[in-house]
Amino acid sequence: MKRTTGLIAFAAFLLTASVDASTESLDAAARTEIAEALAQKLASSYAVADAGEKMAQAVRSKLAAGAYDRIDSPEEFARALHADARAVVDDRHLRVFFDPGRATSPATPAQPAGPPPGMPEARHGAIGRLQVLPGNVGYMEVSGVPPGATAAIDAAFAYLRNTDALIVDLRGNGGGAPQTVAYYMSYLSEGAPYTVIRVHDRQRGVFETKTTDLGDRAYGAKKPLYVLTSKVTFSGGEEFAYDVQAFKRGVIVGETSGGGANPGGLQPLGRGFAAFVPSGLVKHPVTGGNWEGVGVKPDVAVDPDLALLEAHRLAAESLAATISDAGEAEMLRALAASLAERRKSTNAASTTALTKAQKQLVGRYTPVAGSGPTFQVTEKEGHLMLQPGMRPPSRLELVSAGTYRMVGLPDDFIATFISGPADKRRLLVQQSTALPPLLLEQRP
């Protein structure tokens, strides 16, 4: 699956000096070169050959008709190519973008490259907070499934192995490697290895992932398990939830995920442009299908901002129903009741009108250093919304002066606005498992 981690996935690619796309311009020769490169990649690499040919033809037809003639902004041209390809096939992994820093390091199709050595994701496996919640319920925040995460996963389960139930928070999980998902499933099952998924890749043929027999180290197949999802949950994060659901290992709590199942790799198009072209189709051994275009539908549908409270309540109720000690059972039922009350009290979104200062935060923010997506801050229905690149937007809720949490994501997804040079604002987007990108406001 595509290597990305929550809302600030691109932070792991801060490898080169900043490039201000607004200062670049494209001429007719450049547009032709880039559009033709995209068409060739789609025709030769897209997972379904006929669909790839149709997308390639659509791009070439637009180019021949002069649809791109007045576009000289690289970012605008990338958006146009992206929209024209996706209008033919709405594959949610398929993306076209202008980012010279990233475009120089393509990933291998269907076996995406991991984060650079020494980056936070490589060190910690994109595992954020680990906590033992009241009632001896374990909590694990997993904001990505990058390659090379086995040591971090081992450590996380070693810490939580003596809990009686487990909540895995995938609400900010944007994906990673299918092999890493298989290793998580190893901990959540037991016994001989079994196939987790099969991928039919256009270039590499069929490959599959399998679990590992972990023996006594495994968390096991019997303890209650709850997995939290949101619309931001994508790709490998969705596979994690889909596997849990398909193998009937646990309960999915939250909202329907993003709907990107087809794995692929980064394809350079030249002149700082690149495309992520899906080259494989997932076929799950249990269902025979996947979550492409439809997402993983929760077993318990709830606003993602309330998903943790609801999963904790469900865990307490489940444990109360099975425990033999009457006193402990009563305590767990009381805990479940208190969590239900907390959910009621936090159910309503704030309706406080935005101040003039908050409205002034609306705008476009680009990386101060390195490469990465442009972040957009917009106003919608009286709330500030933050959107990184082409990922889904999240509502911002004020925590303290200049600091906002991203509603519906784990609590450590924080956006902070601070003063910058020339009276421009800077935006720091924080998450426990990734290097926080620092962005600068761009004005017309």
Secondary structure, DSSP 8 states (H G I E B T S, - for coil): -----GGGGGGGG--S----GGG----HHHHHHHHHHHHHHHHHHSSSHHHHHHHHHHHHHHHHTTTTTT---HHHHHHHHHHHHHTT---TT-EEEE-HHHHTS--BTTB-----TTSHHHHHTTEEEEEEETTTEEEEEE--B-TT-HHHHHHHHHHHTT-SEEEEE-TT---B-HHHHHHHHHHTS-SS--EEEEEEETTTEEEEEE----GGGS--SSS-EEEEE-TT--THHHHHHHHHHHTT-SEEEES--------EEEEEEETTEEEEEE-EEEE-TTTS---TTT----SEE--GGGHHHHHHHHHHHHHHHH-S-HHHHHHHHHHHHHHHHHHHHT-S-------HHHHTT-EEEEESSS----EEEEEETTEEEEEETTS--EEEEEEETTEEEETTS-TT-EEEEEE-GGG-EEEEEEBTTB---EEEEE--
